[in-house]
């Protein structure tokens, strides 16, 4: 009997944010169990909603959004993004340098496919958001992970980056603010990365989707603003800042040494045209979303939900014997460390499955973020404090007797 197998191109592709542990949680739900999901940064199910003005904008534009748009996006959206780039200090950005996408995810995949030949190397952080490693691998690239240092607020290890550059290295990826750690990189670190890219003639890809979700007075610097002579691709969108992950609206901005990337930009344009355009109704809200009052600021100040949930989860995790965590400065995530000797943990996926089976709480193991030790996991702190308290009580109780077999 003839069978159909998945492509061998997928052999080394990993996306455990929606992987085996999540599949097991879905099976348990089908059996009638209630699962508390701390695995994905999806605000709406936890009671977050888009600003009313944004919803009304989409409703009022729906009739005129029925046709395809320009492959890069509608004028009003790209104009607003261009002005946003100017406010971020990104130099020399024109309308033709802006592409809208069905979320940042689509654009990351597009950029990897347009750039990488078999054997090309690309530097990606560990831990990372796994889509980066997955799409680069799928495009034929060899991913080289550089370490972010937990002892230094999860900042990139500059010496490690330098040691991993070869003549095959084409680009370096940064995720700032970071998922899964919640780190926000200081200007000094970014300047060092720019200098490395400058010296080795690398492209900088900067994933900045959480740039409007920064707490405690920290300042976000877009790395492209420091690199007018380096070709940069900067990614952002509205999924997180405006709590509309399901609308699928993101963008990317090309800047810097565009004259060095003419062939690559041709490839981006070709792939952008092949998918015709991104979601037009979602594009119609960009101008309103980026202009005027930013309601997201209410969430990230003392008393706001994201701020208070962050503070709670940080303290609750560190109060559990055998768990330590660096305090996130941004986003919705914390990446705690677990004492593997204390709990005899040698497989973090098994730890997540054991916790899921016993306590019906869903976490993502560190391996899902290309972290090569079984000593971390990610918690999404979008649920309200009452739900988080329930989850942390379950984790504390679970670990009070847990020894991995």
ZIBEL-V829838 format. One record per residue. N is the residue number from 0. RES is the residue in one small letter. PHI is phi in radians with two decimals (* if undefined). Layout:
N_RES_PHI / N_RES_PHI
//
This chain:
0_x_* / 1_x_-1.32 / 2_x_-2.11 / 3_x_-2.06 / 4_x_-1.77 / 5_x_-1.20 / 6_x_-1.05 / 7_x_-1.10 / 8_x_-1.08 / 9_x_-1.63 / 10_x_-1.01 / 11_x_-1.90 / 12_x_-1.65 / 13_x_-2.21 / 14_x_-2.60 / 15_x_-1.41 / 16_x_-1.05 / 17_x_-2.21 / 18_x_-1.95 / 19_x_-1.03 / 20_x_-1.17 / 21_x_-1.16 / 22_x_-1.06 / 23_x_-1.16 / 24_x_-1.09 / 25_x_-1.12 / 26_x_-1.11 / 27_x_-1.13 / 28_x_-1.10 / 29_x_-1.10 / 30_x_-1.48 / 31_x_1.69 / 32_x_-1.44 / 33_x_-1.68 / 34_x_-1.93 / 35_x_-1.53 / 36_x_-1.69 / 37_x_-1.98 / 38_x_-1.97 / 39_x_-2.51 / 40_x_-1.44 / 41_x_-2.07 / 42_x_-1.10 / 43_x_-0.97 / 44_x_-1.06 / 45_x_-1.77 / 46_x_1.63 / 47_x_-1.54 / 48_x_-2.41 / 49_x_-1.15 / 50_x_-0.98 / 51_x_-1.00 / 52_x_-1.06 / 53_x_-1.22 / 54_x_-1.07 / 55_x_-1.10 / 56_x_-1.08 / 57_x_-1.12 / 58_x_-1.05 / 59_x_-1.28 / 60_x_-1.78 / 61_x_-1.10 / 62_x_-1.14 / 63_x_-1.55 / 64_x_-1.92 / 65_x_-1.47 / 66_x_-1.76 / 67_x_-1.10 / 68_x_-1.84 / 69_x_-0.86 / 70_x_-1.05 / 71_x_-1.51 / 72_x_2.29 / 73_x_-1.31 / 74_x_-1.04 / 75_x_-1.10 / 76_x_-1.16 / 77_x_-1.19 / 78_x_-1.11 / 79_x_-1.12 / 80_x_-1.18 / 81_x_-1.06 / 82_x_-1.16 / 83_x_-1.08 / 84_x_-1.07 / 85_x_-1.10 / 86_x_-1.14 / 87_x_-1.45 / 88_x_1.42 / 89_x_-1.39 / 90_x_-1.47 / 91_x_1.17 / 92_x_-1.54 / 93_x_-1.97 / 94_x_-1.02 / 95_x_-1.26 / 96_x_-1.61 / 97_x_-2.06 / 98_x_-2.26 / 99_x_-1.56 / 100_x_-2.54 / 101_x_-1.36 / 102_x_1.39 / 103_x_-1.11 / 104_x_-0.96 / 105_x_-1.07 / 106_x_-1.25 / 107_x_-1.07 / 108_x_-1.05 / 109_x_-1.05 / 110_x_-1.14 / 111_x_-1.18 / 112_x_-1.12 / 113_x_-1.30 / 114_x_-1.75 / 115_x_-1.59 / 116_x_-1.73 / 117_x_-0.97 / 118_x_1.67 / 119_x_-1.10 / 120_x_-1.87 / 121_x_-2.40 / 122_x_-1.52 / 123_x_-2.32 / 124_x_-1.19 / 125_x_-2.22 / 126_x_-1.28 / 127_x_-2.22 / 128_x_-1.44 / 129_x_-1.11 / 130_x_-1.04 / 131_x_-1.07 / 132_x_-1.13 / 133_x_-1.10 / 134_x_-1.25 / 135_x_-1.14 / 136_x_-1.15 / 137_x_-1.08 / 138_x_-1.37 / 139_x_1.78 / 140_x_-1.39 / 141_x_-1.76 / 142_x_-1.45 / 143_x_-1.98 / 144_x_-1.56 / 145_x_-1.74 / 146_x_-1.51 / 147_x_-1.71 / 148_x_-1.68 / 149_x_-1.08 / 150_x_-1.28 / 151_x_-2.12 / 152_x_1.04 / 153_x_1.15 / 154_x_-1.33 / 155_x_-1.02 / 156_x_-1.47 / 157_x_-1.09 / 158_x_-1.12 / 159_x_-1.15 / 160_x_-1.03 / 161_x_-1.05 / 162_x_-1.25 / 163_x_-1.86 / 164_x_-1.46 / 165_x_-2.23 / 166_x_-1.26 / 167_x_-1.70 / 168_x_-1.28 / 169_x_-1.84 / 170_x_-2.76 / 171_x_-2.25 / 172_x_-1.82 / 173_x_-2.16 / 174_x_-2.10 / 175_x_-2.59 / 176_x_-1.04 / 177_x_-1.64 / 178_x_-2.04 / 179_x_-1.85 / 180_x_-1.64 / 181_x_1.37 / 182_x_-1.28 / 183_x_-2.15 / 184_x_-1.43 / 185_x_-1.25 / 186_x_-0.99 / 187_x_-1.09 / 188_x_-1.15 / 189_x_-1.08 / 190_x_-1.10 / 191_x_-1.18 / 192_x_-1.16 / 193_x_-1.04 / 194_x_-1.11 / 195_x_-1.10 / 196_x_-1.10 / 197_x_-1.13 / 198_x_-1.15 / 199_x_-1.80 / 200_x_0.93 / 201_x_-1.82 / 202_x_-1.38 / 203_x_-1.84 / 204_x_-1.85 / 205_x_-2.13 / 206_x_-1.57 / 207_x_-2.13 / 208_x_-1.05 / 209_x_-1.78 / 210_x_-1.20 / 211_x_-1.88 / 212_x_-2.16 / 213_x_-1.90 / 214_x_-1.95 / 215_x_1.12 / 216_x_1.36 / 217_x_-1.20 / 218_x_-1.91 / 219_x_-1.65 / 220_x_-1.97 / 221_x_-1.34 / 222_x_-1.07 / 223_x_-1.10 / 224_x_-1.22 / 225_x_-1.73 / 226_x_-2.34 / 227_x_-1.17 / 228_x_-1.86 / 229_x_-2.09 / 230_x_-1.24 / 231_x_-2.19 / 232_x_-2.17 / 233_x_-1.92 / 234_x_-1.96 / 235_x_-2.76 / 236_x_3.06 / 237_x_-1.90 / 238_x_-0.95 / 239_x_-1.66 / 240_x_-1.16 / 241_x_-1.97 / 242_x_1.01 / 243_x_-2.23 / 244_x_-0.98 / 245_x_-1.29 / 246_x_-1.30 / 247_x_1.03 / 248_x_-2.38 / 249_x_-2.41 / 250_x_-2.68 / 251_x_-2.35 / 252_x_-2.20 / 253_x_-1.62 / 254_x_-2.65 / 255_x_1.41 / 256_x_-1.38 / 257_x_-1.14 / 258_x_-1.13 / 259_x_-1.47 / 260_x_-2.17 / 261_x_-1.05 / 262_x_-1.13 / 263_x_-1.11 / 264_x_-1.11 / 265_x_-1.03 / 266_x_-1.12 / 267_x_-1.05 / 268_x_-1.09 / 269_x_-1.11 / 270_x_-1.19 / 271_x_-1.07 / 272_x_-1.20 / 273_x_-1.08 / 274_x_-1.62 / 275_x_1.22 / 276_x_-3.00 / 277_x_-1.54 / 278_x_-0.91 / 279_x_-1.24 / 280_x_-0.98 / 281_x_-1.22 / 282_x_-1.04 / 283_x_-1.17 / 284_x_-1.70 / 285_x_-1.06 / 286_x_-1.05 / 287_x_-1.16 / 288_x_-1.11 / 289_x_-1.44 / 290_x_-1.70 / 291_x_1.26 / 292_x_-1.14 / 293_x_-1.82 / 294_x_-1.15 / 295_x_-1.03 / 296_x_-1.06 / 297_x_-1.15 / 298_x_-1.33 / 299_x_-1.85 / 300_x_-1.73 / 301_x_-0.89 / 302_x_1.66 / 303_x_-1.38 / 304_x_-1.05 / 305_x_-1.10 / 306_x_-1.06 / 307_x_-1.20 / 308_x_-1.19 / 309_x_-1.07 / 310_x_-1.08 / 311_x_-1.13 / 312_x_-1.15 / 313_x_-1.08 / 314_x_-1.20 / 315_x_-1.11 / 316_x_-1.16 / 317_x_-1.21 / 318_x_-1.44 / 319_x_-1.54 / 320_x_-0.99 / 321_x_1.65 / 322_x_-2.12 / 323_x_-2.33 / 324_x_-2.64 / 325_x_-1.45 / 326_x_-1.23 / 327_x_-1.19 / 328_x_-1.79 / 329_x_-2.79 / 330_x_1.22 / 331_x_-2.13 / 332_x_-2.26 / 333_x_-2.38 / 334_x_-2.16 / 335_x_-1.27 / 336_x_-1.78 / 337_x_-2.01 / 338_x_-1.28 / 339_x_-1.19 / 340_x_-1.24 / 341_x_-1.03 / 342_x_-1.87 / 343_x_0.95 / 344_x_-1.50 / 345_x_-2.13 / 346_x_-2.48 / 347_x_-1.27 / 348_x_-1.15 / 349_x_-1.14 / 350_x_-1.00 / 351_x_-1.11 / 352_x_-1.18 / 353_x_-1.08 / 354_x_-1.14 / 355_x_-1.06 / 356_x_-1.14 / 357_x_-1.45 / 358_x_-2.13 / 359_x_1.00 / 360_x_-2.14 / 361_x_-1.81 / 362_x_-2.08 / 363_x_-1.91 / 364_x_-1.19 / 365_x_-1.01 / 366_x_-1.04 / 367_x_-1.18 / 368_x_-2.03 / 369_x_1.00 / 370_x_-1.63 / 371_x_-1.61 / 372_x_-2.05 / 373_x_-1.45 / 374_x_-2.05 / 375_x_-2.44 / 376_x_-2.64 / 377_x_-1.90 / 378_x_-2.02 / 379_x_-1.59 / 380_x_-1.80 / 381_x_-1.34 / 382_x_-1.07 / 383_x_-1.18 / 384_x_-1.03 / 385_x_-1.08 / 386_x_-1.19 / 387_x_-1.13 / 388_x_-1.07 / 389_x_-1.07 / 390_x_-1.14 / 391_x_-1.23 / 392_x_-1.08 / 393_x_-1.17 / 394_x_-1.16 / 395_x_-1.09 / 396_x_-1.15 / 397_x_-1.06 / 398_x_-1.30 / 399_x_-1.13 / 400_x_-2.23 / 401_x_-1.34 / 402_x_-2.41 / 403_x_-1.23 / 404_x_-1.48
//
